[in-house]
Amino acid sequence: MSFDTDSLAPSAFGVEIEYPVSNGMKRISTTGPGSHQITDNNGAGTDRIRFKSYSIGQVIRIIYNA
């Protein structure tokens, strides 16, 4: 999946991705804009993603490539 800002005043933002793996949940923290590939859950369960702007509010665009 990739995530980018769609705002008129773009800036960096925090990204937290959480998804199930065989022994629980895996949490990834990174900075956007950017991308991350989920490879170790075999499509099982519910993936979650949340964002936190480092400055003003932003519109975040997510592209999920299944």
PyMOL Python script that loads the backbone (N, CA, C, O; Angstrom):
from pymol import cmd

cmd.read_pdbstr("""\
ATOM      1  N   MET A   1       0.845  -1.147   0.000  1.00  0.00           N
ATOM      2  CA  MET A   1       0.000   0.000   0.000  1.00  0.00           C
ATOM      3  C   MET A   1       0.896   1.217   0.000  1.00  0.00           C
ATOM      4  O   MET A   1       2.014   1.180   0.514  1.00  0.00           O
ATOM      5  N   SER A   2       0.404   2.291  -0.576  1.00  0.00           N
ATOM      6  CA  SER A   2       1.138   3.555  -0.547  1.00  0.00           C
ATOM      7  C   SER A   2       0.225   4.627   0.033  1.00  0.00           C
ATOM      8  O   SER A   2      -1.000   4.536  -0.050  1.00  0.00           O
ATOM      9  N   PHE A   3       0.849   5.645   0.623  1.00  0.00           N
ATOM     10  CA  PHE A   3       0.096   6.719   1.258  1.00  0.00           C
ATOM     11  C   PHE A   3       0.807   8.025   0.961  1.00  0.00           C
ATOM     12  O   PHE A   3       2.026   8.139   1.088  1.00  0.00           O
ATOM     13  N   ASP A   4       0.009   9.006   0.561  1.00  0.00           N
ATOM     14  CA  ASP A   4       0.544  10.302   0.160  1.00  0.00           C
ATOM     15  C   ASP A   4      -0.442  11.379   0.583  1.00  0.00           C
ATOM     16  O   ASP A   4      -1.626  11.104   0.775  1.00  0.00           O
ATOM     17  N   THR A   5       0.046  12.601   0.728  1.00  0.00           N
ATOM     18  CA  THR A   5      -0.835  13.698   1.092  1.00  0.00           C
ATOM     19  C   THR A   5      -1.486  14.268  -0.160  1.00  0.00           C
ATOM     20  O   THR A   5      -0.855  14.366  -1.212  1.00  0.00           O
ATOM     21  N   ASP A   6      -2.733  14.638  -0.037  1.00  0.00           N
ATOM     22  CA  ASP A   6      -3.497  15.225  -1.132  1.00  0.00           C
ATOM     23  C   ASP A   6      -3.879  16.661  -0.768  1.00  0.00           C
ATOM     24  O   ASP A   6      -4.862  17.196  -1.281  1.00  0.00           O
ATOM     25  N   SER A   7      -3.099  17.275   0.114  1.00  0.00           N
ATOM     26  CA  SER A   7      -3.422  18.587   0.656  1.00  0.00           C
ATOM     27  C   SER A   7      -2.702  19.702  -0.088  1.00  0.00           C
ATOM     28  O   SER A   7      -1.701  19.469  -0.765  1.00  0.00           O
ATOM     29  N   LEU A   8      -3.225  20.915   0.046  1.00  0.00           N
ATOM     30  CA  LEU A   8      -2.601  22.080  -0.575  1.00  0.00           C
ATOM     31  C   LEU A   8      -1.340  22.512   0.165  1.00  0.00           C
ATOM     32  O   LEU A   8      -0.488  23.186  -0.414  1.00  0.00           O
ATOM     33  N   ALA A   9      -1.210  22.139   1.424  1.00  0.00           N
ATOM     34  CA  ALA A   9      -0.016  22.448   2.218  1.00  0.00           C
ATOM     35  C   ALA A   9       0.587  21.130   2.712  1.00  0.00           C
ATOM     36  O   ALA A   9       0.478  20.810   3.895  1.00  0.00           O
ATOM     37  N   PRO A  10       1.220  20.364   1.819  1.00  0.00           N
ATOM     38  CA  PRO A  10       1.708  19.037   2.195  1.00  0.00           C
ATOM     39  C   PRO A  10       2.866  19.101   3.189  1.00  0.00           C
ATOM     40  O   PRO A  10       3.690  20.015   3.145  1.00  0.00           O
ATOM     41  N   SER A  11       2.911  18.124   4.076  1.00  0.00           N
ATOM     42  CA  SER A  11       4.032  17.965   5.001  1.00  0.00           C
ATOM     43  C   SER A  11       4.104  16.499   5.408  1.00  0.00           C
ATOM     44  O   SER A  11       3.229  15.706   5.061  1.00  0.00           O
ATOM     45  N   ALA A  12       5.146  16.149   6.140  1.00  0.00           N
ATOM     46  CA  ALA A  12       5.315  14.771   6.594  1.00  0.00           C
ATOM     47  C   ALA A  12       4.239  14.426   7.621  1.00  0.00           C
ATOM     48  O   ALA A  12       3.655  15.307   8.251  1.00  0.00           O
ATOM     49  N   PHE A  13       3.991  13.126   7.774  1.00  0.00           N
ATOM     50  CA  PHE A  13       3.005  12.652   8.741  1.00  0.00           C
ATOM     51  C   PHE A  13       3.428  11.280   9.248  1.00  0.00           C
ATOM     52  O   PHE A  13       4.123  10.537   8.555  1.00  0.00           O
ATOM     53  N   GLY A  14       3.006  10.956  10.457  1.00  0.00           N
ATOM     54  CA  GLY A  14       3.296   9.654  11.035  1.00  0.00           C
ATOM     55  C   GLY A  14       2.302   8.617  10.557  1.00  0.00           C
ATOM     56  O   GLY A  14       1.129   8.920  10.341  1.00  0.00           O
ATOM     57  N   VAL A  15       2.777   7.390  10.393  1.00  0.00           N
ATOM     58  CA  VAL A  15       1.940   6.284   9.926  1.00  0.00           C
ATOM     59  C   VAL A  15       2.135   5.102  10.877  1.00  0.00           C
ATOM     60  O   VAL A  15       3.265   4.739  11.204  1.00  0.00           O
ATOM     61  N   GLU A  16       1.031   4.511  11.314  1.00  0.00           N
ATOM     62  CA  GLU A  16       1.088   3.292  12.116  1.00  0.00           C
ATOM     63  C   GLU A  16       0.221   2.243  11.434  1.00  0.00           C
ATOM     64  O   GLU A  16      -0.978   2.446  11.242  1.00  0.00           O
ATOM     65  N   ILE A  17       0.829   1.129  11.073  1.00  0.00           N
ATOM     66  CA  ILE A  17       0.145   0.027  10.390  1.00  0.00           C
ATOM     67  C   ILE A  17       0.141  -1.163  11.343  1.00  0.00           C
ATOM     68  O   ILE A  17       1.168  -1.499  11.933  1.00  0.00           O
ATOM     69  N   GLU A  18      -1.018  -1.798  11.490  1.00  0.00           N
ATOM     70  CA  GLU A  18      -1.136  -2.958  12.373  1.00  0.00           C
ATOM     71  C   GLU A  18      -1.889  -4.055  11.633  1.00  0.00           C
ATOM     72  O   GLU A  18      -2.934  -3.805  11.033  1.00  0.00           O
ATOM     73  N   TYR A  19      -1.347  -5.277  11.679  1.00  0.00           N
ATOM     74  CA  TYR A  19      -2.008  -6.386  11.004  1.00  0.00           C
ATOM     75  C   TYR A  19      -1.694  -7.703  11.720  1.00  0.00           C
ATOM     76  O   TYR A  19      -0.661  -7.827  12.378  1.00  0.00           O
ATOM     77  N   PRO A  20      -2.598  -8.689  11.585  1.00  0.00           N
ATOM     78  CA  PRO A  20      -2.404  -9.967  12.273  1.00  0.00           C
ATOM     79  C   PRO A  20      -1.333 -10.815  11.598  1.00  0.00           C
ATOM     80  O   PRO A  20      -1.220 -10.848  10.373  1.00  0.00           O
ATOM     81  N   VAL A  21      -0.552 -11.499  12.427  1.00  0.00           N
ATOM     82  CA  VAL A  21       0.407 -12.505  11.973  1.00  0.00           C
ATOM     83  C   VAL A  21       0.123 -13.780  12.768  1.00  0.00           C
ATOM     84  O   VAL A  21      -0.764 -13.789  13.622  1.00  0.00           O
ATOM     85  N   SER A  22       0.850 -14.830  12.504  1.00  0.00           N
ATOM     86  CA  SER A  22       0.540 -16.129  13.118  1.00  0.00           C
ATOM     87  C   SER A  22       0.601 -16.121  14.643  1.00  0.00           C
ATOM     88  O   SER A  22      -0.104 -16.903  15.281  1.00  0.00           O
ATOM     89  N   ASN A  23       1.420 -15.264  15.242  1.00  0.00           N
ATOM     90  CA  ASN A  23       1.547 -15.271  16.702  1.00  0.00           C
ATOM     91  C   ASN A  23       1.047 -13.984  17.354  1.00  0.00           C
ATOM     92  O   ASN A  23       1.515 -13.627  18.435  1.00  0.00           O
ATOM     93  N   GLY A  24       0.108 -13.280  16.724  1.00  0.00           N
ATOM     94  CA  GLY A  24      -0.450 -12.058  17.310  1.00  0.00           C
ATOM     95  C   GLY A  24      -0.588 -10.948  16.292  1.00  0.00           C
ATOM     96  O   GLY A  24      -0.949 -11.181  15.139  1.00  0.00           O
ATOM     97  N   MET A  25      -0.292  -9.729  16.738  1.00  0.00           N
ATOM     98  CA  MET A  25      -0.391  -8.558  15.867  1.00  0.00           C
ATOM     99  C   MET A  25       1.003  -7.983  15.626  1.00  0.00           C
ATOM    100  O   MET A  25       1.853  -8.002  16.517  1.00  0.00           O
ATOM    101  N   LYS A  26       1.227  -7.478  14.434  1.00  0.00           N
ATOM    102  CA  LYS A  26       2.486  -6.817  14.095  1.00  0.00           C
ATOM    103  C   LYS A  26       2.197  -5.343  13.872  1.00  0.00           C
ATOM    104  O   LYS A  26       1.240  -4.993  13.181  1.00  0.00           O
ATOM    105  N   ARG A  27       3.019  -4.475  14.455  1.00  0.00           N
ATOM    106  CA  ARG A  27       2.832  -3.027  14.324  1.00  0.00           C
ATOM    107  C   ARG A  27       4.083  -2.419  13.688  1.00  0.00           C
ATOM    108  O   ARG A  27       5.207  -2.656  14.130  1.00  0.00           O
ATOM    109  N   ILE A  28       3.855  -1.634  12.643  1.00  0.00           N
ATOM    110  CA  ILE A  28       4.917  -0.935  11.930  1.00  0.00           C
ATOM    111  C   ILE A  28       4.683   0.557  12.094  1.00  0.00           C
ATOM    112  O   ILE A  28       3.569   1.034  11.877  1.00  0.00           O
ATOM    113  N   SER A  29       5.710   1.296  12.470  1.00  0.00           N
ATOM    114  CA  SER A  29       5.636   2.756  12.530  1.00  0.00           C
ATOM    115  C   SER A  29       6.618   3.323  11.522  1.00  0.00           C
ATOM    116  O   SER A  29       7.778   2.914  11.472  1.00  0.00           O
ATOM    117  N   THR A  30       6.150   4.265  10.721  1.00  0.00           N
ATOM    118  CA  THR A  30       6.988   4.871   9.693  1.00  0.00           C
ATOM    119  C   THR A  30       6.520   6.302   9.460  1.00  0.00           C
ATOM    120  O   THR A  30       5.601   6.780  10.126  1.00  0.00           O
ATOM    121  N   THR A  31       7.149   6.973   8.522  1.00  0.00           N
ATOM    122  CA  THR A  31       6.805   8.347   8.178  1.00  0.00           C
ATOM    123  C   THR A  31       6.334   8.399   6.732  1.00  0.00           C
ATOM    124  O   THR A  31       6.900   7.740   5.861  1.00  0.00           O
ATOM    125  N   GLY A  32       5.295   9.187   6.485  1.00  0.00           N
ATOM    126  CA  GLY A  32       4.784   9.350   5.130  1.00  0.00           C
ATOM    127  C   GLY A  32       5.126  10.719   4.596  1.00  0.00           C
ATOM    128  O   GLY A  32       5.506  11.598   5.370  1.00  0.00           O
ATOM    129  N   PRO A  33       5.005  10.925   3.329  1.00  0.00           N
ATOM    130  CA  PRO A  33       4.534   9.996   2.300  1.00  0.00           C
ATOM    131  C   PRO A  33       5.481   8.799   2.149  1.00  0.00           C
ATOM    132  O   PRO A  33       6.678   8.900   2.419  1.00  0.00           O
ATOM    133  N   GLY A  34       4.923   7.672   1.714  1.00  0.00           N
ATOM    134  CA  GLY A  34       5.726   6.475   1.550  1.00  0.00           C
ATOM    135  C   GLY A  34       4.869   5.285   1.197  1.00  0.00           C
ATOM    136  O   GLY A  34       3.751   5.425   0.701  1.00  0.00           O
ATOM    137  N   SER A  35       5.418   4.093   1.465  1.00  0.00           N
ATOM    138  CA  SER A  35       4.690   2.865   1.163  1.00  0.00           C
ATOM    139  C   SER A  35       5.171   1.760   2.097  1.00  0.00           C
ATOM    140  O   SER A  35       6.228   1.864   2.719  1.00  0.00           O
ATOM    141  N   HIS A  36       4.372   0.706   2.178  1.00  0.00           N
ATOM    142  CA  HIS A  36       4.726  -0.471   2.973  1.00  0.00           C
ATOM    143  C   HIS A  36       4.034  -1.677   2.360  1.00  0.00           C
ATOM    144  O   HIS A  36       2.882  -1.590   1.935  1.00  0.00           O
ATOM    145  N   GLN A  37       4.735  -2.799   2.313  1.00  0.00           N
ATOM    146  CA  GLN A  37       4.152  -4.021   1.776  1.00  0.00           C
ATOM    147  C   GLN A  37       3.937  -5.014   2.915  1.00  0.00           C
ATOM    148  O   GLN A  37       4.878  -5.359   3.629  1.00  0.00           O
ATOM    149  N   ILE A  38       2.702  -5.469   3.082  1.00  0.00           N
ATOM    150  CA  ILE A  38       2.368  -6.485   4.076  1.00  0.00           C
ATOM    151  C   ILE A  38       2.541  -7.838   3.408  1.00  0.00           C
ATOM    152  O   ILE A  38       1.826  -8.163   2.460  1.00  0.00           O
ATOM    153  N   THR A  39       3.499  -8.635   3.905  1.00  0.00           N
ATOM    154  CA  THR A  39       3.823  -9.889   3.225  1.00  0.00           C
ATOM    155  C   THR A  39       3.646 -11.126   4.085  1.00  0.00           C
ATOM    156  O   THR A  39       3.717 -12.240   3.566  1.00  0.00           O
ATOM    157  N   ASP A  40       3.420 -10.968   5.381  1.00  0.00           N
ATOM    158  CA  ASP A  40       3.465 -12.145   6.244  1.00  0.00           C
ATOM    159  C   ASP A  40       2.158 -12.471   6.957  1.00  0.00           C
ATOM    160  O   ASP A  40       2.185 -13.085   8.024  1.00  0.00           O
ATOM    161  N   ASN A  41       1.000 -12.073   6.392  1.00  0.00           N
ATOM    162  CA  ASN A  41      -0.259 -12.471   7.034  1.00  0.00           C
ATOM    163  C   ASN A  41      -1.174 -13.260   6.102  1.00  0.00           C
ATOM    164  O   ASN A  41      -2.281 -13.616   6.505  1.00  0.00           O
ATOM    165  N   ASN A  42      -0.756 -13.541   4.888  1.00  0.00           N
ATOM    166  CA  ASN A  42      -1.511 -14.372   3.939  1.00  0.00           C
ATOM    167  C   ASN A  42      -2.943 -13.902   3.721  1.00  0.00           C
ATOM    168  O   ASN A  42      -3.819 -14.712   3.419  1.00  0.00           O
ATOM    169  N   GLY A  43      -3.191 -12.606   3.872  1.00  0.00           N
ATOM    170  CA  GLY A  43      -4.513 -12.055   3.618  1.00  0.00           C
ATOM    171  C   GLY A  43      -5.530 -12.321   4.715  1.00  0.00           C
ATOM    172  O   GLY A  43      -6.717 -12.050   4.532  1.00  0.00           O
ATOM    173  N   ALA A  44      -5.090 -12.846   5.850  1.00  0.00           N
ATOM    174  CA  ALA A  44      -6.015 -13.176   6.935  1.00  0.00           C
ATOM    175  C   ALA A  44      -6.195 -11.990   7.871  1.00  0.00           C
ATOM    176  O   ALA A  44      -5.261 -11.218   8.092  1.00  0.00           O
ATOM    177  N   GLY A  45      -7.396 -11.847   8.421  1.00  0.00           N
ATOM    178  CA  GLY A  45      -7.643 -10.836   9.435  1.00  0.00           C
ATOM    179  C   GLY A  45      -7.887  -9.447   8.879  1.00  0.00           C
ATOM    180  O   GLY A  45      -8.048  -9.256   7.674  1.00  0.00           O
ATOM    181  N   THR A  46      -7.911  -8.480   9.789  1.00  0.00           N
ATOM    182  CA  THR A  46      -8.198  -7.093   9.438  1.00  0.00           C
ATOM    183  C   THR A  46      -6.961  -6.235   9.646  1.00  0.00           C
ATOM    184  O   THR A  46      -6.405  -6.188  10.743  1.00  0.00           O
ATOM    185  N   ASP A  47      -6.534  -5.562   8.592  1.00  0.00           N
ATOM    186  CA  ASP A  47      -5.407  -4.637   8.675  1.00  0.00           C
ATOM    187  C   ASP A  47      -5.925  -3.279   9.112  1.00  0.00           C
ATOM    188  O   ASP A  47      -7.035  -2.888   8.752  1.00  0.00           O
ATOM    189  N   ARG A  48      -5.113  -2.550   9.897  1.00  0.00           N
ATOM    190  CA  ARG A  48      -5.496  -1.207  10.332  1.00  0.00           C
ATOM    191  C   ARG A  48      -4.348  -0.256  10.037  1.00  0.00           C
ATOM    192  O   ARG A  48      -3.177  -0.626  10.121  1.00  0.00           O
ATOM    193  N   ILE A  49      -4.700   0.967   9.693  1.00  0.00           N
ATOM    194  CA  ILE A  49      -3.690   1.989   9.458  1.00  0.00           C
ATOM    195  C   ILE A  49      -4.221   3.308  10.014  1.00  0.00           C
ATOM    196  O   ILE A  49      -5.401   3.625   9.864  1.00  0.00           O
ATOM    197  N   ARG A  50      -3.342   4.068  10.653  1.00  0.00           N
ATOM    198  CA  ARG A  50      -3.751   5.383  11.127  1.00  0.00           C
ATOM    199  C   ARG A  50      -2.615   6.367  10.889  1.00  0.00           C
ATOM    200  O   ARG A  50      -1.444   5.997  10.796  1.00  0.00           O
ATOM    201  N   PHE A  51      -3.004   7.635  10.794  1.00  0.00           N
ATOM    202  CA  PHE A  51      -2.069   8.696  10.442  1.00  0.00           C
ATOM    203  C   PHE A  51      -2.137   9.811  11.469  1.00  0.00           C
ATOM    204  O   PHE A  51      -3.175  10.040  12.090  1.00  0.00           O
ATOM    205  N   LYS A  52      -1.013  10.505  11.642  1.00  0.00           N
ATOM    206  CA  LYS A  52      -0.982  11.685  12.506  1.00  0.00           C
ATOM    207  C   LYS A  52      -0.134  12.744  11.814  1.00  0.00           C
ATOM    208  O   LYS A  52       1.052  12.541  11.553  1.00  0.00           O
ATOM    209  N   SER A  53      -0.762  13.874  11.524  1.00  0.00           N
ATOM    210  CA  SER A  53      -0.061  14.971  10.862  1.00  0.00           C
ATOM    211  C   SER A  53       0.907  15.624  11.836  1.00  0.00           C
ATOM    212  O   SER A  53       0.586  15.798  13.011  1.00  0.00           O
ATOM    213  N   TYR A  54       2.092  15.987  11.353  1.00  0.00           N
ATOM    214  CA  TYR A  54       3.074  16.682  12.178  1.00  0.00           C
ATOM    215  C   TYR A  54       2.835  18.186  12.201  1.00  0.00           C
ATOM    216  O   TYR A  54       3.449  18.897  12.996  1.00  0.00           O
ATOM    217  N   SER A  55       1.955  18.674  11.346  1.00  0.00           N
ATOM    218  CA  SER A  55       1.676  20.118  11.312  1.00  0.00           C
ATOM    219  C   SER A  55       0.168  20.325  11.262  1.00  0.00           C
ATOM    220  O   SER A  55      -0.544  19.947  12.192  1.00  0.00           O
ATOM    221  N   ILE A  56      -0.319  20.922  10.185  1.00  0.00           N
ATOM    222  CA  ILE A  56      -1.753  21.168  10.037  1.00  0.00           C
ATOM    223  C   ILE A  56      -2.459  19.900   9.572  1.00  0.00           C
ATOM    224  O   ILE A  56      -1.806  18.939   9.164  1.00  0.00           O
ATOM    225  N   GLY A  57      -3.787  19.894   9.630  1.00  0.00           N
ATOM    226  CA  GLY A  57      -4.549  18.753   9.145  1.00  0.00           C
ATOM    227  C   GLY A  57      -4.300  18.508   7.663  1.00  0.00           C
ATOM    228  O   GLY A  57      -4.060  19.448   6.905  1.00  0.00           O
ATOM    229  N   GLN A  58      -4.355  17.257   7.256  1.00  0.00           N
ATOM    230  CA  GLN A  58      -4.099  16.890   5.868  1.00  0.00           C
ATOM    231  C   GLN A  58      -5.127  15.875   5.388  1.00  0.00           C
ATOM    232  O   GLN A  58      -5.766  15.189   6.186  1.00  0.00           O
ATOM    233  N   VAL A  59      -5.269  15.795   4.094  1.00  0.00           N
ATOM    234  CA  VAL A  59      -6.041  14.738   3.458  1.00  0.00           C
ATOM    235  C   VAL A  59      -5.025  13.709   2.980  1.00  0.00           C
ATOM    236  O   VAL A  59      -4.126  14.035   2.205  1.00  0.00           O
ATOM    237  N   ILE A  60      -5.164  12.465   3.441  1.00  0.00           N
ATOM    238  CA  ILE A  60      -4.223  11.406   3.087  1.00  0.00           C
ATOM    239  C   ILE A  60      -4.890  10.475   2.080  1.00  0.00           C
ATOM    240  O   ILE A  60      -6.016  10.022   2.289  1.00  0.00           O
ATOM    241  N   ARG A  61      -4.192  10.199   0.998  1.00  0.00           N
ATOM    242  CA  ARG A  61      -4.683   9.283  -0.041  1.00  0.00           C
ATOM    243  C   ARG A  61      -3.962   7.947   0.131  1.00  0.00           C
ATOM    244  O   ARG A  61      -2.734   7.900   0.198  1.00  0.00           O
ATOM    245  N   ILE A  62      -4.739   6.860   0.203  1.00  0.00           N
ATOM    246  CA  ILE A  62      -4.187   5.516   0.361  1.00  0.00           C
ATOM    247  C   ILE A  62      -4.480   4.722  -0.904  1.00  0.00           C
ATOM    248  O   ILE A  62      -5.612   4.707  -1.387  1.00  0.00           O
ATOM    249  N   ILE A  63      -3.468   4.070  -1.432  1.00  0.00           N
ATOM    250  CA  ILE A  63      -3.639   3.169  -2.570  1.00  0.00           C
ATOM    251  C   ILE A  63      -3.246   1.779  -2.095  1.00  0.00           C
ATOM    252  O   ILE A  63      -2.099   1.541  -1.716  1.00  0.00           O
ATOM    253  N   TYR A  64      -4.214   0.857  -2.118  1.00  0.00           N
ATOM    254  CA  TYR A  64      -3.994  -0.512  -1.655  1.00  0.00           C
ATOM    255  C   TYR A  64      -3.943  -1.426  -2.866  1.00  0.00           C
ATOM    256  O   TYR A  64      -4.930  -1.563  -3.588  1.00  0.00           O
ATOM    257  N   ASN A  65      -2.802  -2.046  -3.087  1.00  0.00           N
ATOM    258  CA  ASN A  65      -2.622  -2.959  -4.217  1.00  0.00           C
ATOM    259  C   ASN A  65      -2.781  -4.385  -3.718  1.00  0.00           C
ATOM    260  O   ASN A  65      -1.855  -4.946  -3.132  1.00  0.00           O
ATOM    261  N   ALA A  66      -3.939  -4.970  -3.943  1.00  0.00           N
ATOM    262  CA  ALA A  66      -4.208  -6.332  -3.460  1.00  0.00           C
ATOM    263  C   ALA A  66      -3.570  -7.367  -4.356  1.00  0.00           C
ATOM    264  O   ALA A  66      -3.693  -8.565  -4.101  1.00  0.00           O
TER     265      ALA A  66
END
""", "prot")
cmd.dss("prot")
cmd.show_as("cartoon", "prot")
cmd.util.cbc("prot")
cmd.orient("prot")
